[in-house]
């Protein structure tokens, strides 16, 4: 079952259960999918669908930081719930050890040094294909290049 199909099914269940928070979040995801389909002019594949969800999660995490720094506990709790809901549909990400192994392989293949930080970051992010958080990759690359 595709991510979009799972979200559609869960949206129906949330509507039946009158779970307004889930209904709202899943409708936002569905809307984001439709917008991306219109932008591309074709149906989304699984990778594109996951990228739309990752983008939404990233935006929600940024908003969460803003809410927490402003002391808005009510909004931050809601934002956390939305993030958790959307992350359920994403494929499992890479662990830190997997990111380290991938980074070490790239560093050894390219003979990179500290000066090549941006180059290594780009190669690792490309290799990870959205399965790793950019901040986690940055930390690993910094650690291994020192």
C-alpha positions in Angstrom: 0.0 0.0 0.0 1.4 3.4 -1.0 1.9 6.3 1.4 -1.0 8.2 -0.2 -3.3 5.2 0.1 -2.4 4.8 3.8 -3.1 8.5 4.4 -6.4 8.3 2.6 -7.4 5.3 4.7 -6.3 6.9 7.9 -8.1 10.1 7.0 -11.3 8.2 6.7 -10.8 6.5 10.0 -9.9 9.8 11.7 -13.1 11.4 10.3 -15.2 8.5 11.6 -13.5 8.8 15.0 -14.0 12.6 14.9 -10.3 13.1 15.6 -10.1 16.7 14.4 -6.3 17.0 14.9 -5.6 14.0 12.7 -8.1 15.0 10.1 -6.6 18.5 9.8 -3.0 17.2 9.6 -3.9 14.5 7.0 -5.9 16.9 4.9 -2.9 19.2 4.9 -0.7 16.3 3.7 -3.2 15.4 1.0 -3.3 19.0 -0.1 0.5 19.1 -0.3 0.5 16.0 -2.4 -2.0 17.5 -4.8 -0.1 20.7 -5.1 3.1 18.8 -5.9 1.2 16.7 -8.5 0.0 19.9 -10.1 3.6 21.4 -10.0 5.1 18.3 -11.6 2.2 17.6 -14.0 2.1 13.9 -13.1 1.3 11.5 -10.4 3.8 11.3 -7.5 5.9 8.2 -7.0 6.8 6.9 -3.5 10.0 8.9 -3.3 8.3 12.1 -4.3 5.5 11.5 -1.8 8.0 10.8 1.0 9.9 14.0 0.0 6.7 16.1 0.4 6.2 14.6 3.8 9.8 15.2 4.8 9.4 18.8 3.7 6.2 19.2 5.8 7.9 17.6 8.9 10.9 20.0 8.5 8.5 23.0 8.3 6.6 21.7 11.4 9.8 21.2 13.3 10.9 24.8 12.5 7.5 26.1 13.7 7.8 23.9 16.8 11.1 25.6 17.7 9.5 29.0 17.2 6.5 28.1 19.4 8.8 26.7 22.2 11.0 29.8 22.1 7.9 32.0 22.4 6.6 29.9 25.3 3.5 28.8 23.5 3.1 25.4 25.2 -0.4 24.9 23.7 0.8 25.3 20.1 4.0 23.4 20.6 2.1 20.4 21.9 -0.2 20.4 18.9 2.8 20.8 16.5 4.6 17.8 18.2 1.5 15.7 17.7 1.3 16.7 14.0 5.0 15.8 13.5 4.6 12.4 15.1 1.6 11.7 12.9 3.3 12.6 9.7 6.5 10.7 10.7 4.6 7.5 10.9 4.2 7.5 7.1 7.9 8.1 6.3 10.2 5.2 5.6 12.7 4.5 8.3 15.7 6.8 8.3 19.3 5.9 8.5 20.9 5.4 11.9 23.9 7.4 13.0 26.2 4.3 12.5 24.9 3.9 8.9 25.5 7.6 8.2 29.0 7.3 9.7 29.8 4.2 7.5 28.4 6.0 4.4 30.4 9.2 5.2 33.6 7.2 5.9 33.3 5.4 2.6 32.8 8.7 0.7 35.8 10.4 2.5 38.1 7.4 1.7 36.9 7.2 -1.9 37.4 11.0 -2.5 40.4 11.5 -0.3 38.6 14.5 1.3 40.0 16.8 4.0 38.5 19.4 6.3 38.5 21.8 3.4 36.2 19.6 1.4 33.3 19.8 4.0 30.7 21.1 1.5 31.7 18.5 -1.1 31.4 15.6 1.4 28.1 17.0 2.7 26.7 17.1 -0.8 27.8 13.6 -1.6 26.5 12.1 1.7 23.1 13.9 1.4 22.8 12.6 -2.2 23.7 9.1 -1.2 21.3 9.1 1.7 18.5 10.2 -0.7 16.4 11.8 2.0 16.7 9.0 4.5 18.9 11.1 6.9 18.3 14.4 8.6 20.6 17.1 7.3 21.7 18.1 10.8 22.7 14.5 11.7 24.7 14.3 8.4 26.4 17.6 9.2 27.4 16.4 12.7 28.8 13.1 11.4 30.8 14.8 8.5 32.2 17.4 10.9 33.3 14.6 13.3 34.9 12.5 10.7 36.7 15.3 8.9 38.4 16.6 12.0 
